Amino acid sequence: MPNDTLQRWSRERVEELPGAHLAFPFGPEFAVYRILDKMFMAHTVLRGEPLVILKAKPADSEVLRRAYPQITPGYHMNKRHWITLNPGKTLERQLVEDLVTESYLLVVEGLPRAKRPVDPGTFGQAKEGPG
């Protein structure tokens, strides 16, 4: 897997999330993905390794770190509420996409209802057709 694969997969998933946008409030080396003014993902490079930093529920964060050596506490973030995805061979695309979506929804849940671009309780669920 090329070194930048996790960042590419996560960036492609963000492109599908309503209201998400990219900003560089900390300089060009730290890409911040936001919903309104709230960060839910960041990309940076540390010692030549591209990192993906995501928000996570503390209990999920702990389980993920135990299950995957490539998932570590959030780089430059609150270690209970953020995780870092590091390059390697163990993370699958679907897991990365799911973690990006979960991070996005955690932030959306904290927004005032009138400003939410999606309903976090139903976003991504297949709608049943008539009949």
N, CA, C and O atoms as a DFTB+ gen file, in Angstrom:
524 C
 N C O
     1  1       0.850      -1.175       0.000
     2  2       0.000       0.000       0.000
     3  2       0.898       1.241       0.000
     4  3       1.770       1.369       0.860
     5  1       0.693       2.159      -0.958
     6  2       1.483       3.400      -0.958
     7  2       1.263       4.178       0.339
     8  3       0.201       4.089       0.956
     9  1       2.267       4.930       0.737
    10  2       2.213       5.665       2.003
    11  2       1.014       6.593       2.135
    12  3       0.493       6.756       3.238
    13  1       0.565       7.203       1.054
    14  2      -0.510       8.195       1.142
    15  2      -1.907       7.594       0.980
    16  3      -2.885       8.334       0.876
    17  1      -2.013       6.278       0.958
    18  2      -3.300       5.629       0.701
    19  2      -4.354       6.007       1.741
    20  3      -5.489       6.302       1.366
    21  1      -4.024       6.009       3.018
    22  2      -5.006       6.347       4.047
    23  2      -5.537       7.767       3.866
    24  3      -6.731       8.021       4.019
    25  1      -4.631       8.687       3.537
    26  2      -5.078      10.061       3.306
    27  2      -5.961      10.141       2.065
    28  3      -6.963      10.857       2.066
    29  1      -5.607       9.425       1.019
    30  2      -6.423       9.438      -0.204
    31  2      -7.811       8.866       0.067
    32  3      -8.816       9.469      -0.310
    33  1      -7.869       7.702       0.721
    34  2      -9.170       7.098       1.036
    35  2     -10.017       8.021       1.891
    36  3     -11.208       8.191       1.631
    37  1      -9.411       8.619       2.912
    38  2     -10.177       9.490       3.809
    39  2     -10.630      10.759       3.084
    40  3     -11.748      11.227       3.301
    41  1      -9.786      11.311       2.239
    42  2     -10.145      12.511       1.461
    43  2     -11.297      12.195       0.507
    44  3     -12.219      12.997       0.362
    45  1     -11.249      11.039      -0.139
    46  2     -12.330      10.639      -1.057
    47  2     -13.643      10.481      -0.307
    48  3     -14.697      10.836      -0.834
    49  1     -13.602       9.957       0.910
    50  2     -14.826       9.820       1.706
    51  2     -15.365      11.188       2.095
    52  3     -16.576      11.406       2.054
    53  1     -14.489      12.113       2.470
    54  2     -14.937      13.460       2.852
    55  2     -15.668      14.140       1.696
    56  3     -16.618      14.890       1.920
    57  1     -15.237      13.887       0.481
    58  2     -15.886      14.499      -0.684
    59  2     -17.357      14.106      -0.791
    60  3     -18.126      14.788      -1.467
    61  1     -17.755      13.025      -0.140
    62  2     -19.141      12.550      -0.173
    63  2     -19.970      13.046       1.011
    64  3     -21.165      12.762       1.079
    65  1     -19.371      13.770       1.928
    66  2     -20.052      14.197       3.149
    67  2     -20.587      15.623       3.009
    68  3     -19.810      16.553       2.795
    69  1     -21.893      15.803       3.127
    70  2     -22.496      17.130       2.954
    71  2     -21.930      18.166       3.920
    72  3     -21.820      17.925       5.122
    73  1     -21.578      19.314       3.370
    74  2     -21.129      20.440       4.182
    75  2     -19.682      20.391       4.630
    76  3     -19.203      21.343       5.248
    77  1     -18.974      19.318       4.340
    78  2     -17.571      19.210       4.757
    79  2     -16.702      20.082       3.859
    80  3     -16.927      20.170       2.652
    81  1     -15.708      20.726       4.465
    82  2     -14.805      21.552       3.675
    83  2     -13.398      21.511       4.266
    84  3     -13.197      21.152       5.426
    85  1     -12.441      21.888       3.436
    86  2     -11.026      21.858       3.780
    87  2     -10.546      23.259       4.137
    88  3     -10.908      24.237       3.483
    89  1      -9.723      23.344       5.185
    90  2      -9.121      24.614       5.595
    91  2      -7.685      24.344       6.047
    92  3      -7.309      23.202       6.311
    93  1      -6.892      25.410       6.133
    94  2      -5.502      25.312       6.582
    95  2      -5.233      26.344       7.673
    96  3      -4.392      27.224       7.489
    97  1      -5.940      26.251       8.816
    98  2      -5.785      27.272       9.857
    99  2      -4.435      27.238      10.570
   100  3      -4.061      28.218      11.214
   101  1      -3.704      26.141      10.470
   102  2      -2.424      25.994      11.160
   103  2      -1.240      25.993      10.200
   104  3      -0.118      25.674      10.595
   105  1      -1.487      26.352       8.938
   106  2      -0.435      26.364       7.939
   107  2      -0.623      25.267       6.909
   108  3      -1.456      24.380       7.095
   109  1       0.142      25.314       5.820
   110  2      -0.064      24.397       4.697
   111  2       0.262      22.935       5.005
   112  3      -0.135      22.043       4.255
   113  1       0.977      22.684       6.097
   114  2       1.367      21.309       6.407
   115  2       0.324      20.573       7.249
   116  3       0.527      19.408       7.591
   117  1      -0.791      21.232       7.590
   118  2      -1.812      20.614       8.442
   119  2      -3.183      20.894       7.831
   120  3      -3.785      21.936       8.090
   121  1      -3.672      19.951       7.016
   122  2      -4.978      20.090       6.365
   123  2      -6.070      19.734       7.366
   124  3      -6.039      18.661       7.970
   125  1      -7.031      20.629       7.542
   126  2      -8.115      20.429       8.497
   127  2      -9.434      20.333       7.738
   128  3      -9.779      21.206       6.942
   129  1     -10.157      19.257       8.002
   130  2     -11.468      19.053       7.391
   131  2     -12.512      19.386       8.443
   132  3     -12.464      18.894       9.571
   133  1     -13.465      20.238       8.047
   134  2     -14.437      20.779       8.991
   135  2     -15.858      20.602       8.490
   136  3     -16.125      20.414       7.303
   137  1     -16.752      20.672       9.464
   138  2     -18.168      20.853       9.194
   139  2     -18.509      22.134       9.944
   140  3     -18.352      22.203      11.163
   141  1     -18.967      23.132       9.228
   142  2     -19.060      24.495       9.737
   143  2     -17.675      24.882      10.248
   144  3     -16.716      24.839       9.478
   145  1     -17.540      25.256      11.512
   146  2     -16.210      25.638      12.008
   147  2     -15.606      24.575      12.926
   148  3     -14.643      24.851      13.641
   149  1     -16.160      23.371      12.912
   150  2     -15.711      22.297      13.804
   151  2     -14.905      21.250      13.039
   152  3     -15.358      20.714      12.028
   153  1     -13.716      20.974      13.535
   154  2     -12.832      20.000      12.896
   155  2     -13.288      18.572      13.186
   156  3     -13.654      18.244      14.314
   157  1     -13.262      17.720      12.145
   158  2     -13.531      16.302      12.351
   159  2     -12.422      15.413      11.792
   160  3     -12.393      14.214      12.070
   161  1     -11.505      15.991      11.005
   162  2     -10.395      15.207      10.464
   163  2      -9.249      16.144      10.110
   164  3      -9.457      17.303       9.751
   165  1      -8.043      15.619      10.219
   166  2      -6.864      16.377       9.801
   167  2      -5.889      15.437       9.112
   168  3      -5.833      14.242       9.402
   169  1      -5.126      16.008       8.194
   170  2      -4.023      15.304       7.525
   171  2      -2.749      16.081       7.794
   172  3      -2.729      17.309       7.711
   173  1      -1.694      15.363       8.114
   174  2      -0.380      15.966       8.242
   175  2       0.656      14.896       7.937
   176  3       0.314      13.738       7.700
   177  1       1.904      15.285       7.943
   178  2       3.008      14.342       7.731
   179  2       3.953      14.482       8.915
   180  3       4.349      15.590       9.277
   181  1       4.313      13.349       9.517
   182  2       5.225      13.330      10.646
   183  2       6.354      12.367      10.330
   184  3       6.122      11.184      10.081
   185  1       7.581      12.878      10.342
   186  2       8.757      12.072      10.001
   187  2       8.584      11.319       8.676
   188  3       8.955      10.151       8.559
   189  1       8.019      12.003       7.694
   190  2       7.841      11.434       6.373
   191  2       6.639      10.518       6.224
   192  3       6.395       9.994       5.137
   193  1       5.884      10.317       7.298
   194  2       4.722       9.431       7.259
   195  2       3.429      10.249       7.237
   196  3       3.205      11.057       8.138
   197  1       2.569      10.058       6.223
   198  2       1.293      10.774       6.185
   199  2       0.318      10.207       7.213
   200  3       0.092       8.998       7.257
   201  1      -0.254      11.074       8.032
   202  2      -1.173      10.682       9.092
   203  2      -2.581      11.186       8.807
   204  3      -2.773      12.208       8.148
   205  1      -3.572      10.437       9.325
   206  2      -4.972      10.854       9.309
   207  2      -5.410      10.900      10.771
   208  3      -5.281       9.913      11.494
   209  1      -5.929      12.050      11.203
   210  2      -6.342      12.248      12.585
   211  2      -7.857      12.421      12.597
   212  3      -8.399      13.264      11.883
   213  1      -8.544      11.605      13.426
   214  2     -10.005      11.576      13.449
   215  2     -10.549      11.636      14.867
   216  3      -9.904      11.184      15.814
   217  1     -11.732      12.194      14.999
   218  2     -12.450      12.197      16.274
   219  2     -13.047      10.799      16.467
   220  3     -13.444      10.150      15.499
   221  1     -13.108      10.342      17.717
   222  2     -13.689       9.031      18.028
   223  2     -14.257       9.053      19.436
   224  3     -13.791       9.812      20.285
   225  1     -15.254       8.231      19.683
   226  2     -15.761       8.067      21.046
   227  2     -14.645       7.443      21.876
   228  3     -13.937       6.564      21.383
   229  1     -14.471       7.877      23.128
   230  2     -13.373       7.333      23.943
   231  2     -13.353       5.802      24.023
   232  3     -12.285       5.201      23.916
   233  1     -14.502       5.169      24.208
   234  2     -14.525       3.700      24.297
   235  2     -14.109       3.067      22.971
   236  3     -13.376       2.079      22.956
   237  1     -14.576       3.635      21.861
   238  2     -14.200       3.112      20.543
   239  2     -12.712       3.318      20.298
   240  3     -12.037       2.445      19.752
   241  1     -12.211       4.468      20.700
   242  2     -10.805       4.793      20.510
   243  2      -9.917       3.753      21.191
   244  3      -8.931       3.287      20.619
   245  1     -10.278       3.406      22.401
   246  2      -9.505       2.429      23.161
   247  2      -9.521       1.050      22.486
   248  3      -8.481       0.402      22.367
   249  1     -10.687       0.615      22.053
   250  2     -10.819      -0.685      21.386
   251  2     -10.032      -0.692      20.080
   252  3      -9.331      -1.660      19.782
   253  1     -10.142       0.368      19.309
   254  2      -9.436       0.445      18.029
   255  2      -7.926       0.402      18.224
   256  3      -7.227      -0.277      17.473
   257  1      -7.422       1.108      19.210
   258  2      -5.975       1.120      19.462
   259  2      -5.470      -0.266      19.861
   260  3      -4.355      -0.651      19.507
   261  1      -6.288      -1.006      20.593
   262  2      -5.890      -2.376      20.973
   263  2      -5.950      -3.329      19.778
   264  3      -5.128      -4.238      19.665
   265  1      -6.918      -3.120      18.893
   266  2      -7.135      -4.044      17.780
   267  2      -6.195      -3.802      16.594
   268  3      -5.877      -4.735      15.856
   269  1      -5.752      -2.565      16.411
   270  2      -4.957      -2.209      15.228
   271  2      -3.690      -1.463      15.645
   272  3      -3.775      -0.377      16.217
   273  1      -2.528      -2.028      15.368
   274  2      -1.289      -1.332      15.718
   275  2      -1.118      -0.011      14.964
   276  3      -0.363       0.854      15.408
   277  1      -1.796       0.155      13.848
   278  2      -1.698       1.387      13.065
   279  2      -2.547       2.517      13.627
   280  3      -2.444       3.648      13.153
   281  1      -3.380       2.245      14.621
   282  2      -4.217       3.281      15.227
   283  2      -3.621       3.628      16.587
   284  3      -3.481       2.779      17.466
   285  1      -3.275       4.905      16.727
   286  2      -2.634       5.405      17.937
   287  2      -3.422       6.608      18.461
   288  3      -4.313       7.098      17.767
   289  1      -3.117       7.093      19.662
   290  2      -3.806       8.288      20.167
   291  2      -3.633       9.471      19.208
   292  3      -2.652       9.543      18.467
   293  1      -4.579      10.375      19.232
   294  2      -4.578      11.518      18.329
   295  2      -3.330      12.376      18.441
   296  3      -2.993      12.857      19.523
   297  1      -2.649      12.565      17.324
   298  2      -1.448      13.381      17.266
   299  2      -1.819      14.846      17.508
   300  3      -2.633      15.406      16.774
   301  1      -1.237      15.459      18.515
   302  2      -1.489      16.864      18.893
   303  2      -2.946      17.133      19.248
   304  3      -3.417      18.263      19.118
   305  1      -3.663      16.102      19.696
   306  2      -5.077      16.250      20.024
   307  2      -5.341      15.596      21.376
   308  3      -4.455      14.958      21.946
   309  1      -6.555      15.754      21.885
   310  2      -6.965      15.075      23.101
   311  2      -6.890      13.567      22.856
   312  3      -7.554      13.043      21.963
   313  1      -6.087      12.886      23.645
   314  2      -5.803      11.467      23.404
   315  2      -6.998      10.557      23.651
   316  3      -7.011       9.430      23.157
   317  1      -7.994      11.003      24.393
   318  2      -9.182      10.180      24.626
   319  2     -10.188      10.306      23.486
   320  3     -10.913       9.356      23.190
   321  1     -10.235      11.462      22.852
   322  2     -11.286      11.743      21.875
   323  2     -10.813      11.747      20.424
   324  3     -11.612      11.948      19.510
   325  1      -9.542      11.529      20.214
   326  2      -9.000      11.555      18.850
   327  2      -8.065      10.368      18.646
   328  3      -7.392       9.918      19.573
   329  1      -8.041       9.873      17.414
   330  2      -7.139       8.787      17.034
   331  2      -6.336       9.202      15.807
   332  3      -6.744      10.079      15.045
   333  1      -5.201       8.561      15.636
   334  2      -4.373       8.776      14.453
   335  2      -4.262       7.458      13.703
   336  3      -3.973       6.414      14.288
   337  1      -4.498       7.525      12.395
   338  2      -4.300       6.374      11.516
   339  2      -2.925       6.528      10.888
   340  3      -2.628       7.543      10.259
   341  1      -2.092       5.516      11.063
   342  2      -0.728       5.524      10.543
   343  2      -0.611       4.564       9.372
   344  3      -1.308       3.550       9.343
   345  1       0.258       4.859       8.399
   346  2       0.419       3.973       7.247
   347  2       0.868       2.573       7.671
   348  3       1.518       2.395       8.701
   349  1       0.514       1.617       6.872
   350  2       0.881       0.222       7.123
   351  2      -0.033      -0.689       6.330
   352  3      -0.669      -0.257       5.369
   353  1      -0.099      -1.934       6.725
   354  2      -0.852      -2.904       5.927
   355  2      -2.158      -3.380       6.555
   356  3      -2.904      -4.103       5.895
   357  1      -2.471      -3.010       7.795
   358  2      -3.600      -3.640       8.471
   359  2      -4.945      -2.946       8.311
   360  3      -5.973      -3.571       8.570
   361  1      -4.987      -1.698       7.903
   362  2      -6.262      -0.990       7.802
   363  2      -6.854      -1.130       6.402
   364  3      -6.192      -0.873       5.397
   365  1      -8.108      -1.542       6.366
   366  2      -8.811      -1.708       5.094
   367  2      -9.569      -0.429       4.760
   368  3      -9.911       0.361       5.641
   369  1      -9.821      -0.245       3.469
   370  2     -10.514       0.961       3.007
   371  2     -11.855       1.158       3.709
   372  3     -12.167       2.273       4.125
   373  1     -12.650       0.105       3.848
   374  2     -13.973       0.246       4.467
   375  2     -13.867       0.742       5.903
   376  3     -14.674       1.566       6.334
   377  1     -12.886       0.254       6.644
   378  2     -12.691       0.712       8.020
   379  2     -12.333       2.200       8.039
   380  3     -12.877       2.962       8.839
   381  1     -11.425       2.608       7.166
   382  2     -11.035       4.020       7.093
   383  2     -12.256       4.881       6.774
   384  3     -12.479       5.902       7.423
   385  1     -13.042       4.478       5.786
   386  2     -14.238       5.241       5.419
   387  2     -15.227       5.297       6.574
   388  3     -15.821       6.344       6.832
   389  1     -15.408       4.183       7.267
   390  2     -16.325       4.154       8.409
   391  2     -15.838       5.065       9.532
   392  3     -16.644       5.749      10.163
   393  1     -14.542       5.083       9.789
   394  2     -13.991       5.937      10.840
   395  2     -14.137       7.416      10.483
   396  3     -14.419       8.236      11.356
   397  1     -13.948       7.761       9.216
   398  2     -14.149       9.145       8.764
   399  2     -15.608       9.542       8.953
   400  3     -15.900      10.628       9.454
   401  1     -16.523       8.662       8.552
   402  2     -17.956       8.944       8.683
   403  2     -18.337       9.112      10.147
   404  3     -19.078      10.033      10.494
   405  1     -17.839       8.233      11.005
   406  2     -18.141       8.321      12.435
   407  2     -17.617       9.631      13.023
   408  3     -18.306      10.264      13.823
   409  1     -16.430      10.038      12.645
   410  2     -15.865      11.295      13.123
   411  2     -16.745      12.475      12.703
   412  3     -17.056      13.349      13.512
   413  1     -17.133      12.487      11.446
   414  2     -18.017      13.516      10.896
   415  2     -19.327      13.573      11.694
   416  3     -19.766      14.649      12.100
   417  1     -19.945      12.406      11.912
   418  2     -21.230      12.367      12.611
   419  2     -21.113      12.782      14.075
   420  3     -22.033      13.395      14.618
   421  1     -19.998      12.456      14.715
   422  2     -19.788      12.906      16.094
   423  2     -19.806      14.431      16.172
   424  3     -20.365      15.006      17.107
   425  1     -19.198      15.072      15.196
   426  2     -19.181      16.542      15.183
   427  2     -20.553      17.086      14.802
   428  3     -21.020      18.054      15.403
   429  1     -21.200      16.482      13.820
   430  2     -22.544      16.936      13.417
   431  2     -23.512      16.866      14.599
   432  3     -24.330      17.767      14.785
   433  1     -23.422      15.801      15.398
   434  2     -24.301      15.656      16.571
   435  2     -24.164      16.824      17.538
   436  3     -25.122      17.160      18.234
   437  1     -23.008      17.439      17.593
   438  2     -22.775      18.549      18.500
   439  2     -23.216      19.898      17.966
   440  3     -23.164      20.897      18.683
   441  1     -23.648      19.939      16.717
   442  2     -24.098      21.199      16.121
   443  2     -25.559      21.455      16.476
   444  3     -26.312      20.514      16.725
   445  1     -25.962      22.724      16.499
   446  2     -27.386      23.023      16.676
   447  2     -28.191      22.353      15.552
   448  3     -27.754      22.334      14.401
   449  1     -29.346      21.812      15.884
   450  2     -30.149      21.065      14.891
   451  2     -30.352      21.844      13.586
   452  3     -30.274      21.271      12.499
   453  1     -30.608      23.129      13.697
   454  2     -30.883      23.939      12.501
   455  2     -29.675      24.055      11.580
   456  3     -29.828      24.360      10.398
   457  1     -28.477      23.816      12.104
   458  2     -27.265      23.959      11.296
   459  2     -26.704      22.623      10.809
   460  3     -25.722      22.607      10.067
   461  1     -27.295      21.530      11.202
   462  2     -26.808      20.212      10.798
   463  2     -27.096      19.966       9.321
   464  3     -28.242      20.101       8.894
   465  1     -26.080      19.608       8.527
   466  2     -26.305      19.331       7.113
   467  2     -26.991      17.980       6.885
   468  3     -27.551      17.738       5.816
   469  1     -26.944      17.102       7.892
   470  2     -27.587      15.786       7.821
   471  2     -28.134      15.451       9.198
   472  3     -27.744      16.056      10.197
   473  1     -29.038      14.486       9.242
   474  2     -29.520      13.960      10.517
   475  2     -28.556      12.855      10.930
   476  3     -28.510      11.816      10.271
   477  1     -27.780      13.047      12.006
   478  2     -26.784      12.045      12.372
   479  2     -27.388      10.701      12.751
   480  3     -26.693       9.685      12.722
   481  1     -28.660      10.678      13.104
   482  2     -29.306       9.422      13.466
   483  2     -29.679       8.551      12.281
   484  3     -29.846       7.340      12.419
   485  1     -29.809       9.175      11.109
   486  2     -30.239       8.402       9.933
   487  2     -29.274       8.491       8.754
   488  3     -29.455       7.787       7.760
   489  1     -28.256       9.339       8.845
   490  2     -27.342       9.520       7.715
   491  2     -26.693       8.194       7.315
   492  3     -26.164       7.461       8.150
   493  1     -26.749       7.912       6.018
   494  2     -26.097       6.722       5.483
   495  2     -26.955       5.477       5.506
   496  3     -26.565       4.447       4.955
   497  1     -28.108       5.550       6.130
   498  2     -28.997       4.386       6.132
   499  2     -29.764       4.337       4.821
   500  3     -30.247       5.358       4.332
   501  1     -29.870       3.142       4.261
   502  2     -30.586       2.974       2.996
   503  2     -32.067       3.279       3.208
   504  3     -32.683       2.846       4.182
   505  1     -32.606       4.029       2.275
   506  2     -34.034       4.325       2.350
   507  2     -34.778       3.226       1.611
   508  3     -34.384       2.803       0.524
   509  1     -35.861       2.776       2.228
   510  2     -36.653       1.742       1.597
   511  2     -37.596       2.381       0.610
   512  3     -38.192       3.423       0.882
   513  1     -37.726       1.751      -0.532
   514  2     -38.631       2.251      -1.564
   515  2     -40.048       1.808      -1.271
   516  3     -40.279       1.012      -0.361
   517  1     -41.020       2.333      -2.054
   518  2     -42.409       1.946      -1.859
   519  2     -42.614       0.475      -2.181
   520  3     -41.935      -0.103      -3.030
   521  1     -43.564      -0.103      -1.481
   522  2     -44.036      -1.418      -1.803
   523  2     -43.343      -2.530      -1.216
   524  3     -43.706      -3.681      -1.458
